[in-house]
Amino acid sequence: MKKITLAITLILFGTITKAQILISKDLDYAIGKALQKNTEIRNQDLELQKLELERKSVLAKYIPKIEAAGLYSYISSDAKLDLATLNLPVTGYPVFAGSSDFSTNANILYGGLTAKAVLFSGGQILNGAKALKEKNTGTAFMMENQKDEVIKDIIGSFDRLKLLETAETLIDNSEKRLNKEKERVEKAISEGLAIPYDRDKIKLSTLELASKRADVQNKRKLLILKIKQSTNLSEEEILKTNHQLEPIIILDSLSTAERNEIKALESFKKASEYALKKEKGSLLPTVGAFAGYSYASLYNANTKVPIEQLNTTANLKLNELTLHPNWMLGVAVKWELFSGFERKHKIDEAKIGLAQVENKLADTKEKVDLELEKNKVEYNTTLHKVDIAIQREKIAQNNNEIASKQYRLGLINVTERLGAENDIYKESLNKVETVIEQRNAAIEVYRASGKLSNFIKIQN
């Protein structure tokens, strides 16, 4: 039955390229505009840029840092000096007996450049950067789901627009047929072959069609407004968009290997592995290199030291003391031998994080496989429903033609005639709605097996 359904569908709607969603250039343009306008997608792109900057910031720790410093200072201080008493030879005169107060003032000038670089970090910097890179990759895969949502929404919106256009065409055709029946009834009434009841019933049906038309036009306007908001396309561009409402036939076997969630979790798993290596690297020493160049000068220094034994004050002056150039070059090693189990706890925490991602990955694989199978079942069901809807439309069309002839011959009443007219409207619209349902089911199958844009092909 499934093969018969597929064959009938392909004959009625044309040959469909397997494993592809065929869209027109116009619809592809509308999808592109929607992807550009979507605020969530734009913010996601900005978030990826932030994450990439974070990764670069980590790698930048390998780049030497150069610092410049400059200092000018004026110092003035008072101090007390108490040296051991010294007796002069021969005379025995005591010198430095007791304490002495003295004051000092001077100008100090300093300037210098210092460069520092990390030579070895135990792999913490490199593994940290790799962890961020994998995290960014996984985040990008997860963000692809929003793009799939936009693509599905735009395709669905134009599908519904096509449905409303079809409904309006069906209403036009029904009105034409009813107007012809009305003319026949009017003529028959004038000849005494019909009663006004028939004319009123036809008029009532015409008014019902007018009500349906108003409802369809209102829904059409609202849908156009929605598409305009999503794409920034004008109403004229939307109405001119070429779009064919045809079933989407899947002939290839599909799997979940390319599913965004699977790829994202695989990247997150790699990120957790690098994060674990990073924490283990904290057990190793950190080696860095440094170099410096400086200029220092002490000038106009003046120190006053009272000498009470001689009843005088010694003035000690220094015009200038300059150290230039001062070079410094070396290597430093820092090794934290014990940190109170802090590093052990962080390593254990990283191991737990890795185990959580592995569990999530295994669980997600099972769930997406189940989702794909579920969507395939629903897709096959909609194929069968399309086949039934096509047959029902054909029967309704045949019944309507027969009812029209029988009504003219007086074999059926006006109620039966109008019932046949309503059936053709209902079944024709049901066929289009069923095709849209089938398209949605096919799109869900594609979404369950990978990135939706991978399955889209633009018709020439």
Contacts in CASP RR format, 6 or more apart in sequence:
PFRMAT RR
TARGET T0000
AUTHOR 0000-0000-0000
METHOD contacts of the structure
MODEL  1
MKKITLAITLILFGTITKAQILISKDLDYAIGKALQKNTEIRNQDLELQK
LELERKSVLAKYIPKIEAAGLYSYISSDAKLDLATLNLPVTGYPVFAGSS
DFSTNANILYGGLTAKAVLFSGGQILNGAKALKEKNTGTAFMMENQKDEV
IKDIIGSFDRLKLLETAETLIDNSEKRLNKEKERVEKAISEGLAIPYDRD
KIKLSTLELASKRADVQNKRKLLILKIKQSTNLSEEEILKTNHQLEPIII
LDSLSTAERNEIKALESFKKASEYALKKEKGSLLPTVGAFAGYSYASLYN
ANTKVPIEQLNTTANLKLNELTLHPNWMLGVAVKWELFSGFERKHKIDEA
KIGLAQVENKLADTKEKVDLELEKNKVEYNTTLHKVDIAIQREKIAQNNN
EIASKQYRLGLINVTERLGAENDIYKESLNKVETVIEQRNAAIEVYRASG
KLSNFIKIQN
1 384 0 8 1.000
2 380 0 8 1.000
2 383 0 8 1.000
2 384 0 8 1.000
4 387 0 8 1.000
5 383 0 8 1.000
5 384 0 8 1.000
5 386 0 8 1.000
5 387 0 8 1.000
6 249 0 8 1.000
6 383 0 8 1.000
8 387 0 8 1.000
8 390 0 8 1.000
9 247 0 8 1.000
9 249 0 8 1.000
9 383 0 8 1.000
9 386 0 8 1.000
9 387 0 8 1.000
9 390 0 8 1.000
10 16 0 8 1.000
10 249 0 8 1.000
12 390 0 8 1.000
13 246 0 8 1.000
13 247 0 8 1.000
14 246 0 8 1.000
16 22 0 8 1.000
16 246 0 8 1.000
16 247 0 8 1.000
16 248 0 8 1.000
16 249 0 8 1.000
17 457 0 8 1.000
18 249 0 8 1.000
18 250 0 8 1.000
18 251 0 8 1.000
18 252 0 8 1.000
19 250 0 8 1.000
19 251 0 8 1.000
19 252 0 8 1.000
19 254 0 8 1.000
19 455 0 8 1.000
20 455 0 8 1.000
20 456 0 8 1.000
20 457 0 8 1.000
21 155 0 8 1.000
21 248 0 8 1.000
21 442 0 8 1.000
21 443 0 8 1.000
21 446 0 8 1.000
21 452 0 8 1.000
21 455 0 8 1.000
21 456 0 8 1.000
21 457 0 8 1.000
22 244 0 8 1.000
22 246 0 8 1.000
22 248 0 8 1.000
22 457 0 8 1.000
22 458 0 8 1.000
22 459 0 8 1.000
23 31 0 8 1.000
23 155 0 8 1.000
23 243 0 8 1.000
23 456 0 8 1.000
23 457 0 8 1.000
23 458 0 8 1.000
23 459 0 8 1.000
24 241 0 8 1.000
24 242 0 8 1.000
24 243 0 8 1.000
24 244 0 8 1.000
24 458 0 8 1.000
24 459 0 8 1.000
25 242 0 8 1.000
25 458 0 8 1.000
25 459 0 8 1.000
26 240 0 8 1.000
26 241 0 8 1.000
26 242 0 8 1.000
26 243 0 8 1.000
27 154 0 8 1.000
27 155 0 8 1.000
27 158 0 8 1.000
27 241 0 8 1.000
27 242 0 8 1.000
27 243 0 8 1.000
28 456 0 8 1.000
28 458 0 8 1.000
30 154 0 8 1.000
30 158 0 8 1.000
30 227 0 8 1.000
30 231 0 8 1.000
30 233 0 8 1.000
30 238 0 8 1.000
30 241 0 8 1.000
31 150 0 8 1.000
31 151 0 8 1.000
31 154 0 8 1.000
31 155 0 8 1.000
32 231 0 8 1.000
33 231 0 8 1.000
33 232 0 8 1.000
33 233 0 8 1.000
34 150 0 8 1.000
34 151 0 8 1.000
34 153 0 8 1.000
34 154 0 8 1.000
34 230 0 8 1.000
34 231 0 8 1.000
35 41 0 8 1.000
35 147 0 8 1.000
35 150 0 8 1.000
35 151 0 8 1.000
37 230 0 8 1.000
37 231 0 8 1.000
37 232 0 8 1.000
38 146 0 8 1.000
38 150 0 8 1.000
38 230 0 8 1.000
40 146 0 8 1.000
41 143 0 8 1.000
41 146 0 8 1.000
41 147 0 8 1.000
41 150 0 8 1.000
44 143 0 8 1.000
44 146 0 8 1.000
47 139 0 8 1.000
47 143 0 8 1.000
48 136 0 8 1.000
48 139 0 8 1.000
48 140 0 8 1.000
48 143 0 8 1.000
51 132 0 8 1.000
51 135 0 8 1.000
51 136 0 8 1.000
51 139 0 8 1.000
52 136 0 8 1.000
54 132 0 8 1.000
55 129 0 8 1.000
55 132 0 8 1.000
55 133 0 8 1.000
55 136 0 8 1.000
58 125 0 8 1.000
58 128 0 8 1.000
58 129 0 8 1.000
58 132 0 8 1.000
59 125 0 8 1.000
59 129 0 8 1.000
61 118 0 8 1.000
61 121 0 8 1.000
61 125 0 8 1.000
62 117 0 8 1.000
62 118 0 8 1.000
62 125 0 8 1.000
63 117 0 8 1.000
64 115 0 8 1.000
64 116 0 8 1.000
64 117 0 8 1.000
65 115 0 8 1.000
65 116 0 8 1.000
65 117 0 8 1.000
66 113 0 8 1.000
66 114 0 8 1.000
66 115 0 8 1.000
67 113 0 8 1.000
67 114 0 8 1.000
67 115 0 8 1.000
67 116 0 8 1.000
68 111 0 8 1.000
68 112 0 8 1.000
68 113 0 8 1.000
68 114 0 8 1.000
69 110 0 8 1.000
69 111 0 8 1.000
69 112 0 8 1.000
69 113 0 8 1.000
69 114 0 8 1.000
70 110 0 8 1.000
70 111 0 8 1.000
70 112 0 8 1.000
71 108 0 8 1.000
71 109 0 8 1.000
71 110 0 8 1.000
71 111 0 8 1.000
72 107 0 8 1.000
72 108 0 8 1.000
72 109 0 8 1.000
72 110 0 8 1.000
73 107 0 8 1.000
73 108 0 8 1.000
73 110 0 8 1.000
74 105 0 8 1.000
74 106 0 8 1.000
74 107 0 8 1.000
74 108 0 8 1.000
75 104 0 8 1.000
75 105 0 8 1.000
75 106 0 8 1.000
75 108 0 8 1.000
76 103 0 8 1.000
76 104 0 8 1.000
76 105 0 8 1.000
77 103 0 8 1.000
77 104 0 8 1.000
77 105 0 8 1.000
78 101 0 8 1.000
78 102 0 8 1.000
78 103 0 8 1.000
79 101 0 8 1.000
79 102 0 8 1.000
79 103 0 8 1.000
79 104 0 8 1.000
80 99 0 8 1.000
80 100 0 8 1.000
80 101 0 8 1.000
80 102 0 8 1.000
81 99 0 8 1.000
81 100 0 8 1.000
81 101 0 8 1.000
81 102 0 8 1.000
81 305 0 8 1.000
82 98 0 8 1.000
82 99 0 8 1.000
82 100 0 8 1.000
83 96 0 8 1.000
84 96 0 8 1.000
85 94 0 8 1.000
85 95 0 8 1.000
85 96 0 8 1.000
85 97 0 8 1.000
85 98 0 8 1.000
86 94 0 8 1.000
86 95 0 8 1.000
86 96 0 8 1.000
87 93 0 8 1.000
87 94 0 8 1.000
87 95 0 8 1.000
88 94 0 8 1.000
88 95 0 8 1.000
93 309 0 8 1.000
94 309 0 8 1.000
95 309 0 8 1.000
97 309 0 8 1.000
100 305 0 8 1.000
100 306 0 8 1.000
100 307 0 8 1.000
100 308 0 8 1.000
101 306 0 8 1.000
102 303 0 8 1.000
102 304 0 8 1.000
102 305 0 8 1.000
102 306 0 8 1.000
103 303 0 8 1.000
103 304 0 8 1.000
104 301 0 8 1.000
104 302 0 8 1.000
104 303 0 8 1.000
104 304 0 8 1.000
105 301 0 8 1.000
105 302 0 8 1.000
106 298 0 8 1.000
106 299 0 8 1.000
106 300 0 8 1.000
106 301 0 8 1.000
106 302 0 8 1.000
106 318 0 8 1.000
107 298 0 8 1.000
107 299 0 8 1.000
107 300 0 8 1.000
107 301 0 8 1.000
108 296 0 8 1.000
108 297 0 8 1.000
108 298 0 8 1.000
109 295 0 8 1.000
109 296 0 8 1.000
109 297 0 8 1.000
109 299 0 8 1.000
110 294 0 8 1.000
110 295 0 8 1.000
110 296 0 8 1.000
110 297 0 8 1.000
111 294 0 8 1.000
111 295 0 8 1.000
111 296 0 8 1.000
112 292 0 8 1.000
112 293 0 8 1.000
112 294 0 8 1.000
112 295 0 8 1.000
113 292 0 8 1.000
113 293 0 8 1.000
113 294 0 8 1.000
114 290 0 8 1.000
114 291 0 8 1.000
114 292 0 8 1.000
115 290 0 8 1.000
115 291 0 8 1.000
115 292 0 8 1.000
116 288 0 8 1.000
116 289 0 8 1.000
116 290 0 8 1.000
117 288 0 8 1.000
117 289 0 8 1.000
117 290 0 8 1.000
118 125 0 8 1.000
118 286 0 8 1.000
118 287 0 8 1.000
118 288 0 8 1.000
119 287 0 8 1.000
119 288 0 8 1.000
119 289 0 8 1.000
119 331 0 8 1.000
120 284 0 8 1.000
120 285 0 8 1.000
120 286 0 8 1.000
120 287 0 8 1.000
120 288 0 8 1.000
121 281 0 8 1.000
121 286 0 8 1.000
122 281 0 8 1.000
122 282 0 8 1.000
122 284 0 8 1.000
122 285 0 8 1.000
122 286 0 8 1.000
123 277 0 8 1.000
123 278 0 8 1.000
123 281 0 8 1.000
123 284 0 8 1.000
124 278 0 8 1.000
124 281 0 8 1.000
124 282 0 8 1.000
127 274 0 8 1.000
127 275 0 8 1.000
127 277 0 8 1.000
127 278 0 8 1.000
127 281 0 8 1.000
128 274 0 8 1.000
128 275 0 8 1.000
128 278 0 8 1.000
130 270 0 8 1.000
130 271 0 8 1.000
130 274 0 8 1.000
131 271 0 8 1.000
131 272 0 8 1.000
131 274 0 8 1.000
131 275 0 8 1.000
131 278 0 8 1.000
132 271 0 8 1.000
133 271 0 8 1.000
134 267 0 8 1.000
134 268 0 8 1.000
134 270 0 8 1.000
134 271 0 8 1.000
134 274 0 8 1.000
135 267 0 8 1.000
135 268 0 8 1.000
135 271 0 8 1.000
137 264 0 8 1.000
137 267 0 8 1.000
138 263 0 8 1.000
138 264 0 8 1.000
138 265 0 8 1.000
138 267 0 8 1.000
138 268 0 8 1.000
138 271 0 8 1.000
139 264 0 8 1.000
141 260 0 8 1.000
141 261 0 8 1.000
141 263 0 8 1.000
141 264 0 8 1.000
141 267 0 8 1.000
142 260 0 8 1.000
142 261 0 8 1.000
142 264 0 8 1.000
144 260 0 8 1.000
144 451 0 8 1.000
145 260 0 8 1.000
145 261 0 8 1.000
147 451 0 8 1.000
147 452 0 8 1.000
147 453 0 8 1.000
148 260 0 8 1.000
148 447 0 8 1.000
148 451 0 8 1.000
148 452 0 8 1.000
148 453 0 8 1.000
150 230 0 8 1.000
151 452 0 8 1.000
151 453 0 8 1.000
151 456 0 8 1.000
152 443 0 8 1.000
152 447 0 8 1.000
152 452 0 8 1.000
153 230 0 8 1.000
154 227 0 8 1.000
154 230 0 8 1.000
154 231 0 8 1.000
155 439 0 8 1.000
155 443 0 8 1.000
156 436 0 8 1.000
156 439 0 8 1.000
156 440 0 8 1.000
157 223 0 8 1.000
157 226 0 8 1.000
157 227 0 8 1.000
157 230 0 8 1.000
158 227 0 8 1.000
158 241 0 8 1.000
158 243 0 8 1.000
159 243 0 8 1.000
159 245 0 8 1.000
159 436 0 8 1.000
159 439 0 8 1.000
160 223 0 8 1.000
160 436 0 8 1.000
161 220 0 8 1.000
161 223 0 8 1.000
161 224 0 8 1.000
161 227 0 8 1.000
161 238 0 8 1.000
161 243 0 8 1.000
162 243 0 8 1.000
162 245 0 8 1.000
162 432 0 8 1.000
163 245 0 8 1.000
163 429 0 8 1.000
163 432 0 8 1.000
163 433 0 8 1.000
163 436 0 8 1.000
164 216 0 8 1.000
164 219 0 8 1.000
164 220 0 8 1.000
164 223 0 8 1.000
165 220 0 8 1.000
166 245 0 8 1.000
166 428 0 8 1.000
166 429 0 8 1.000
166 432 0 8 1.000
167 212 0 8 1.000
167 216 0 8 1.000
167 429 0 8 1.000
167 432 0 8 1.000
168 213 0 8 1.000
168 216 0 8 1.000
168 217 0 8 1.000
168 220 0 8 1.000
170 424 0 8 1.000
170 425 0 8 1.000
170 428 0 8 1.000
170 429 0 8 1.000
171 209 0 8 1.000
171 212 0 8 1.000
171 213 0 8 1.000
171 216 0 8 1.000
171 425 0 8 1.000
174 209 0 8 1.000
174 421 0 8 1.000
174 424 0 8 1.000
174 425 0 8 1.000
175 206 0 8 1.000
175 209 0 8 1.000
177 400 0 8 1.000
177 404 0 8 1.000
177 421 0 8 1.000
178 202 0 8 1.000
178 205 0 8 1.000
178 206 0 8 1.000
178 209 0 8 1.000
178 421 0 8 1.000
179 206 0 8 1.000
181 202 0 8 1.000
181 404 0 8 1.000
181 407 0 8 1.000
181 417 0 8 1.000
182 199 0 8 1.000
182 202 0 8 1.000
182 203 0 8 1.000
182 206 0 8 1.000
184 408 0 8 1.000
185 194 0 8 1.000
185 198 0 8 1.000
185 199 0 8 1.000
185 202 0 8 1.000
185 414 0 8 1.000
186 199 0 8 1.000
188 194 0 8 1.000
188 198 0 8 1.000
189 195 0 8 1.000
189 196 0 8 1.000
189 198 0 8 1.000
189 199 0 8 1.000
197 414 0 8 1.000
198 413 0 8 1.000
198 414 0 8 1.000
201 414 0 8 1.000
201 415 0 8 1.000
201 418 0 8 1.000
202 414 0 8 1.000
202 418 0 8 1.000
205 418 0 8 1.000
205 421 0 8 1.000
205 422 0 8 1.000
224 235 0 8 1.000
224 238 0 8 1.000
224 239 0 8 1.000
227 233 0 8 1.000
227 238 0 8 1.000
228 234 0 8 1.000
228 235 0 8 1.000
228 238 0 8 1.000
231 238 0 8 1.000
233 241 0 8 1.000
245 432 0 8 1.000
245 435 0 8 1.000
245 436 0 8 1.000
245 439 0 8 1.000
246 435 0 8 1.000
247 383 0 8 1.000
247 386 0 8 1.000
247 435 0 8 1.000
247 438 0 8 1.000
247 439 0 8 1.000
247 442 0 8 1.000
248 438 0 8 1.000
248 439 0 8 1.000
248 442 0 8 1.000
248 443 0 8 1.000
249 442 0 8 1.000
250 379 0 8 1.000
250 442 0 8 1.000
250 445 0 8 1.000
250 446 0 8 1.000
254 372 0 8 1.000
254 445 0 8 1.000
254 446 0 8 1.000
254 448 0 8 1.000
254 449 0 8 1.000
255 372 0 8 1.000
255 449 0 8 1.000
256 262 0 8 1.000
256 365 0 8 1.000
256 368 0 8 1.000
256 369 0 8 1.000
256 372 0 8 1.000
256 448 0 8 1.000
256 449 0 8 1.000
256 450 0 8 1.000
258 449 0 8 1.000
258 450 0 8 1.000
258 451 0 8 1.000
258 454 0 8 1.000
259 368 0 8 1.000
259 448 0 8 1.000
259 449 0 8 1.000
259 450 0 8 1.000
260 450 0 8 1.000
260 451 0 8 1.000
261 364 0 8 1.000
261 368 0 8 1.000
262 361 0 8 1.000
262 364 0 8 1.000
262 365 0 8 1.000
262 368 0 8 1.000
265 357 0 8 1.000
265 360 0 8 1.000
265 361 0 8 1.000
265 364 0 8 1.000
266 361 0 8 1.000
268 357 0 8 1.000
269 354 0 8 1.000
269 357 0 8 1.000
269 358 0 8 1.000
269 361 0 8 1.000
272 350 0 8 1.000
272 353 0 8 1.000
272 354 0 8 1.000
272 357 0 8 1.000
273 354 0 8 1.000
275 350 0 8 1.000
275 354 0 8 1.000
276 347 0 8 1.000
276 350 0 8 1.000
276 351 0 8 1.000
276 354 0 8 1.000
278 350 0 8 1.000
279 343 0 8 1.000
279 346 0 8 1.000
279 347 0 8 1.000
279 349 0 8 1.000
279 350 0 8 1.000
280 347 0 8 1.000
282 336 0 8 1.000
282 343 0 8 1.000
282 346 0 8 1.000
283 343 0 8 1.000
284 335 0 8 1.000
285 333 0 8 1.000
285 334 0 8 1.000
285 335 0 8 1.000
286 333 0 8 1.000
286 334 0 8 1.000
286 335 0 8 1.000
287 331 0 8 1.000
287 332 0 8 1.000
287 333 0 8 1.000
288 331 0 8 1.000
288 332 0 8 1.000
288 333 0 8 1.000
289 330 0 8 1.000
289 331 0 8 1.000
289 332 0 8 1.000
290 328 0 8 1.000
290 329 0 8 1.000
290 330 0 8 1.000
290 331 0 8 1.000
290 332 0 8 1.000
291 327 0 8 1.000
291 328 0 8 1.000
291 329 0 8 1.000
291 330 0 8 1.000
292 326 0 8 1.000
292 327 0 8 1.000
292 328 0 8 1.000
292 329 0 8 1.000
293 325 0 8 1.000
293 326 0 8 1.000
293 327 0 8 1.000
293 328 0 8 1.000
294 323 0 8 1.000
294 325 0 8 1.000
294 326 0 8 1.000
294 328 0 8 1.000
295 322 0 8 1.000
295 323 0 8 1.000
295 324 0 8 1.000
295 325 0 8 1.000
295 326 0 8 1.000
296 322 0 8 1.000
296 323 0 8 1.000
296 324 0 8 1.000
296 326 0 8 1.000
297 320 0 8 1.000
297 321 0 8 1.000
297 322 0 8 1.000
297 323 0 8 1.000
297 324 0 8 1.000
298 318 0 8 1.000
298 320 0 8 1.000
298 321 0 8 1.000
298 322 0 8 1.000
299 318 0 8 1.000
299 319 0 8 1.000
299 320 0 8 1.000
299 321 0 8 1.000
299 322 0 8 1.000
300 318 0 8 1.000
300 319 0 8 1.000
300 320 0 8 1.000
301 317 0 8 1.000
301 318 0 8 1.000
301 321 0 8 1.000
302 315 0 8 1.000
302 316 0 8 1.000
302 317 0 8 1.000
302 318 0 8 1.000
303 315 0 8 1.000
303 316 0 8 1.000
303 317 0 8 1.000
304 313 0 8 1.000
304 314 0 8 1.000
304 315 0 8 1.000
304 316 0 8 1.000
305 313 0 8 1.000
305 314 0 8 1.000
305 316 0 8 1.000
306 312 0 8 1.000
306 313 0 8 1.000
306 314 0 8 1.000
307 313 0 8 1.000
307 314 0 8 1.000
336 343 0 8 1.000
368 448 0 8 1.000
371 448 0 8 1.000
372 445 0 8 1.000
372 448 0 8 1.000
372 449 0 8 1.000
375 441 0 8 1.000
375 444 0 8 1.000
375 445 0 8 1.000
375 447 0 8 1.000
375 448 0 8 1.000
376 445 0 8 1.000
378 441 0 8 1.000
378 444 0 8 1.000
379 438 0 8 1.000
379 441 0 8 1.000
379 442 0 8 1.000
379 444 0 8 1.000
379 445 0 8 1.000
381 441 0 8 1.000
382 434 0 8 1.000
382 437 0 8 1.000
382 438 0 8 1.000
382 441 0 8 1.000
382 442 0 8 1.000
383 438 0 8 1.000
385 434 0 8 1.000
385 437 0 8 1.000
385 438 0 8 1.000
386 431 0 8 1.000
386 434 0 8 1.000
386 435 0 8 1.000
386 438 0 8 1.000
388 434 0 8 1.000
389 427 0 8 1.000
389 430 0 8 1.000
389 431 0 8 1.000
389 434 0 8 1.000
389 435 0 8 1.000
390 431 0 8 1.000
392 427 0 8 1.000
392 430 0 8 1.000
392 431 0 8 1.000
393 424 0 8 1.000
393 427 0 8 1.000
393 428 0 8 1.000
393 430 0 8 1.000
393 431 0 8 1.000
395 427 0 8 1.000
396 420 0 8 1.000
396 423 0 8 1.000
396 424 0 8 1.000
396 426 0 8 1.000
396 427 0 8 1.000
396 428 0 8 1.000
397 424 0 8 1.000
397 428 0 8 1.000
399 420 0 8 1.000
399 423 0 8 1.000
399 424 0 8 1.000
400 420 0 8 1.000
400 421 0 8 1.000
400 423 0 8 1.000
400 424 0 8 1.000
402 420 0 8 1.000
403 412 0 8 1.000
403 416 0 8 1.000
403 417 0 8 1.000
403 419 0 8 1.000
403 420 0 8 1.000
403 421 0 8 1.000
404 417 0 8 1.000
404 420 0 8 1.000
406 412 0 8 1.000
406 417 0 8 1.000
407 413 0 8 1.000
407 414 0 8 1.000
407 416 0 8 1.000
407 417 0 8 1.000
443 452 0 8 1.000
446 452 0 8 1.000
446 455 0 8 1.000
END
